[in-house]
């Protein structure tokens, strides 16, 4: 009996030691377990950064490494690392700043997220409440759209709140205001987008994908957790997707523009000093512009607001994505 007790104690003791040792194991400085995010979503960058080595190269540049150190540490041929580095530089995901090649995006490490969790949660709660304070007006807009009477309200509210307001009008308001997040840098040949990598945390990298394109005088938008494989035009969409014609489109844009500029943007401007301090606390904070950090931070808030509204059944998320069209303004 005593012997069995001692054996059990020994087993539990070894198990506890193994768990403790596992917790103490540090990840290498450079490794591939980073998740990519961007706004607006970039298919080109996503494809590039699906490659483990590409993510490692970006992270390594964020650590101040050069190609020789990468090749030696990762035990790879120098020419293979250089080839990946060249592709990333062509897309301007890395680039030369003050003679050194650096990552042109924030890299959010696990220790950074530990510091950011509380303020992200607090700002998400506060901004969600601000959205809810204007909920009746948003519902009033949605109920007034005569071109969308056949669309389920939960879907239309998702398209309007998540795509139209959180990832549409708010971004336009930030870009126009320029004091927090001006328009993103040019990447590749002509694309402009913010980008980031987050260590071992897909949720913090952001689930939402938004893509906008012009088609036959309409702005066609895809919103959800994935993007469409095929491009629809407005004629294909009528009868089963939201298509807002001129009168509704004007009303829709005007409402979202006033709401985001006059009622929602001031929340972020009033907290600008706090956001700047938070940006300085991340590991790569001294190497990137504040706007690059804030793009990730706001995207995290927008994802959190979306999750809260969906949990409360105020909006109906798509299985993968929704596509809708809004008549573009006349030039």
C-alpha positions in Angstrom: 0.0 0.0 0.0 2.8 2.4 1.0 4.7 1.4 -2.1 1.8 2.1 -4.4 1.3 5.5 -2.7 4.9 6.3 -3.3 4.7 5.2 -7.0 1.6 7.4 -7.5 3.4 10.4 -5.9 6.4 9.8 -8.1 4.2 9.7 -11.3 2.4 12.9 -10.4 5.7 14.5 -9.5 7.2 13.6 -12.8 4.1 14.8 -14.7 4.1 18.1 -12.9 7.8 18.5 -13.7 7.2 17.7 -17.4 4.4 20.2 -17.6 6.5 22.8 -15.9 9.4 22.1 -18.2 7.1 22.3 -21.3 5.9 25.7 -20.2 9.5 26.9 -19.7 10.5 25.8 -23.3 11.1 29.0 -25.3 10.3 29.2 -28.9 13.3 30.1 -31.2 13.4 33.8 -32.0 12.7 33.0 -35.7 10.1 30.3 -36.5 7.2 29.8 -39.0 4.3 29.8 -36.5 3.1 33.3 -37.4 -0.3 34.2 -39.0 -0.7 36.8 -41.7 -3.4 39.6 -41.8 -4.0 42.6 -43.9 -6.4 45.4 -44.7 -7.6 45.5 -47.4 -7.1 41.8 -47.9 -4.2 41.1 -50.2 -4.4 37.8 -52.1 -0.8 38.4 -53.4 0.7 38.8 -49.9 -1.4 35.9 -48.6 0.0 33.6 -51.3 3.6 34.8 -50.6 3.3 34.3 -46.9 1.8 30.9 -47.0 5.3 29.7 -47.4 7.0 28.9 -44.0 10.3 30.3 -45.1 8.8 33.6 -46.3 7.3 34.2 -42.9 10.6 33.3 -41.2 12.5 35.7 -43.4 10.1 38.6 -42.5 10.4 37.8 -38.8 14.2 37.5 -39.1 14.4 41.0 -40.7 12.2 42.2 -37.9 15.0 40.9 -35.6 17.7 42.7 -37.5 19.2 39.6 -39.1 20.8 39.6 -42.5 20.6 36.9 -45.1 23.9 35.3 -44.0 22.6 34.9 -40.4 19.3 33.6 -41.7 21.0 30.9 -43.8 23.3 29.9 -41.1 20.7 29.8 -38.3 18.0 28.1 -40.4 20.5 25.8 -42.0 19.5 26.7 -45.6 21.5 27.6 -48.7 22.1 31.4 -48.9 20.7 31.6 -52.5 17.4 30.0 -51.3 17.0 32.6 -48.5 18.0 35.4 -51.0 15.4 34.3 -53.5 12.6 34.4 -51.0 13.9 37.8 -49.7 13.8 39.2 -53.2 10.2 38.2 -53.7 9.2 39.8 -50.4 11.1 43.0 -51.3 9.4 43.1 -54.7 6.0 43.1 -52.9 7.4 45.6 -50.4 6.7 43.4 -47.4 10.3 44.1 -46.5 12.5 47.0 -47.6 15.5 49.2 -47.0 15.2 51.8 -44.3 18.3 53.7 -43.2 20.5 51.3 -45.3 19.2 48.1 -43.5 16.5 45.8 -44.8 13.6 45.6 -42.4 10.1 44.1 -42.1 7.6 46.7 -43.4 4.9 45.5 -41.1 4.4 45.0 -37.3 5.3 41.6 -36.0 3.1 40.9 -32.9 5.0 38.5 -30.6 3.2 36.4 -27.9 4.7 38.7 -25.2 3.2 41.7 -27.1 -0.2 40.1 -27.2 0.0 39.6 -23.4 0.4 43.3 -23.0 -2.3 44.2 -25.6 -5.0 41.8 -24.4 -6.5 44.0 -21.7 -6.6 47.3 -23.7 -7.9 45.5 -26.8 -10.7 43.9 -24.7 -11.5 47.3 -23.1 -11.5 49.2 -26.3 -13.6 46.5 -28.1 -16.2 46.7 -25.3 -16.3 50.5 -25.5 -16.6 50.6 -29.2 -19.2 47.9 -29.3 -21.3 50.0 -26.9 -20.9 53.0 -29.2 -22.1 51.0 -32.1 -25.1 49.8 -30.0 -25.9 53.4 -29.0 -26.5 54.0 -32.8 -28.2 50.7 -33.4 -31.7 52.0 -34.0 -30.4 54.4 -36.6 -28.5 51.6 -38.4 -31.6 49.4 -38.3 -33.6 52.3 -39.6 -31.3 52.7 -42.6 -31.4 48.9 -43.4 -35.2 48.8 -43.1 -35.5 51.7 -45.6 -33.4 50.1 -48.4 -36.1 49.2 -50.9 -33.7 47.4 -53.1 -32.9 44.9 -50.4 -36.4 43.9 -49.1 -35.9 40.3 -50.2 -32.6 39.9 -48.3 -32.7 38.4 -44.8 -32.3 41.2 -42.3 -29.5 39.4 -40.3 -27.5 39.2 -43.5 -28.1 42.8 -44.5 -27.2 44.0 -41.0 -23.9 42.0 -41.2 -23.1 43.5 -44.6 -23.9 47.0 -43.4 -22.3 46.9 -40.0 -19.2 44.7 -40.6 -18.4 45.7 -44.2 -20.1 49.0 -44.7 -19.3 50.6 -41.3 -16.4 48.7 -39.5 -14.3 47.8 -42.5 -15.6 50.4 -45.0 -16.7 53.7 -43.7 -14.4 53.7 -40.7 -11.4 53.1 -42.9 -12.5 55.9 -45.2 -12.8 58.2 -42.1 -9.4 57.3 -40.8 -7.8 57.8 -44.3 -9.5 61.2 -44.7 -8.6 62.3 -41.1 -5.0 61.2 -41.5 -4.1 61.8 -37.8 -4.3 58.2 -36.8 -4.2 56.0 -39.9 -3.6 57.6 -43.3 -3.9 55.6 -46.5 -1.6 52.6 -46.5 1.8 52.4 -48.3 2.1 51.2 -51.9 2.9 47.5 -52.1 4.0 45.6 -55.2 3.1 47.2 -58.5 0.0 49.1 -57.5 -1.7 47.6 -54.4 -2.0 49.5 -51.2 -2.6 47.7 -47.9 -1.6 47.4 -44.3 -0.1 44.0 -43.3 1.0 42.3 -40.1 2.2 39.0 -38.7 1.0 37.6 -35.3 2.8 34.9 -33.4 0.9 31.7 -32.7 -2.5 33.4 -32.5 -4.9 33.2 -35.6 -7.6 35.0 -33.6 -5.4 38.0 -33.0 -4.3 38.1 -36.7 -8.0 38.5 -37.6 -10.6 36.3 -39.3 -12.4 38.9 -41.4 -11.6 39.3 -45.1 -12.9 42.2 -47.2 -12.4 42.7 -50.9 -13.7 45.5 -53.1 -13.7 45.8 -56.9 -15.4 47.8 -59.6 -17.8 46.1 -62.0 -20.1 47.7 -64.6 -20.6 50.9 -62.6 -21.0 49.1 -59.2 -18.7 48.5 -56.2 -18.8 44.8 -55.6 -17.8 43.8 -52.1 -17.0 40.4 -50.6 -17.1 40.1 -46.8 -16.6 37.2 -44.4 -13.9 34.8 -43.3 -13.0 33.8 -46.9 -13.0 35.3 -50.4 -14.9 34.2 -53.4 -13.2 32.0 -56.0 -15.2 33.5 -58.8 -16.0 37.1 -59.6 -19.7 37.9 -59.8 -21.1 40.9 -61.7 -24.2 42.7 -60.6 -26.5 41.1 -63.2 -25.6 37.6 -61.8 -26.3 38.8 -58.2 -29.8 40.3 -58.7 -32.5 38.2 -57.1 -30.4 36.5 -54.5 -27.7 39.0 -53.3 -27.9 42.6 -52.1 -27.7 45.0 -55.1 -28.3 48.7 -54.2 -29.3 50.9 -57.1 -28.7 54.7 -57.3 -31.2 56.1 -54.8 -30.5 53.4 -52.1 -26.7 53.6 -52.8 -26.7 57.4 -52.2 -28.6 57.0 -49.0 -26.4 54.2 -47.8 -23.1 56.0 -48.5 -24.4 59.2 -46.9 -25.6 57.6 -43.7 -22.4 55.6 -43.3 -20.2 58.6 -44.0 -21.9 60.8 -41.4 -22.1 58.0 -38.8 -18.4 57.1 -39.1 -17.0 60.6 -39.4 -19.2 62.4 -36.8 -20.1 59.7 -34.2 -17.5 56.9 -34.4 -14.2 58.5 -35.4 -14.1 60.9 -32.4 -13.8 57.9 -30.1 -10.5 56.9 -31.6 -9.3 60.5 -31.9 -10.0 61.0 -28.2 -7.9 57.9 -27.4 -5.1 58.7 -29.8 -2.4 59.4 -27.2 -3.2 56.0 -25.5 -3.0 54.2 -28.8 0.4 55.8 -29.5 1.7 54.6 -26.2 0.4 51.1 -26.8 2.1 51.1 -30.2 5.4 51.9 -28.6 5.1 48.8 -26.3 5.3 46.2 -29.0 8.6 44.6 -29.8 8.7 46.1 -33.3 7.2 49.4 -32.2 10.4 51.4 -32.8 10.9 50.1 -36.3 7.4 50.8 -37.8 5.1 53.8 -38.2 2.3 54.1 -35.7 -0.3 53.7 -38.5 1.0 50.2 -39.2 0.5 49.2 -35.6 -2.9 50.9 -35.4 -4.1 49.1 -38.6 -3.6 45.8 -36.8 -5.0 47.1 -33.5 -8.2 48.5 -35.1 -8.7 45.3 -37.2 -8.5 43.3 -33.9 -11.2 45.6 -32.4 -13.4 45.2 -35.5 -13.1 41.4 -35.3 -14.1 41.6 -31.7 -17.1 43.8 -32.3 -18.3 41.5 -35.0 -18.0 38.4 -32.7 -20.0 40.2 -30.0 -22.8 41.3 -32.3 -23.0 37.8 -33.8 -23.1 36.2 -30.4 -26.0 38.5 -29.5 -27.8 37.5 -32.8 -27.9 41.1 -34.0 -26.1 40.1 -37.2 -26.0 36.8 -39.1 -22.5 35.9 -40.3 -22.0 34.0 -43.5 -20.9 30.4 -43.7 -17.9 31.7 -45.6 -18.7 35.0 -47.2 -21.4 37.3 -48.6 -21.1 39.3 -51.8 -23.1 42.5 -52.4 -23.0 45.4 -54.9 -23.6 49.2 -54.4 -24.0 51.5 -57.4 -20.9 53.6 -57.6 -21.2 57.4 -57.6 -21.3 59.1 -60.9 -18.0 60.7 -61.9 
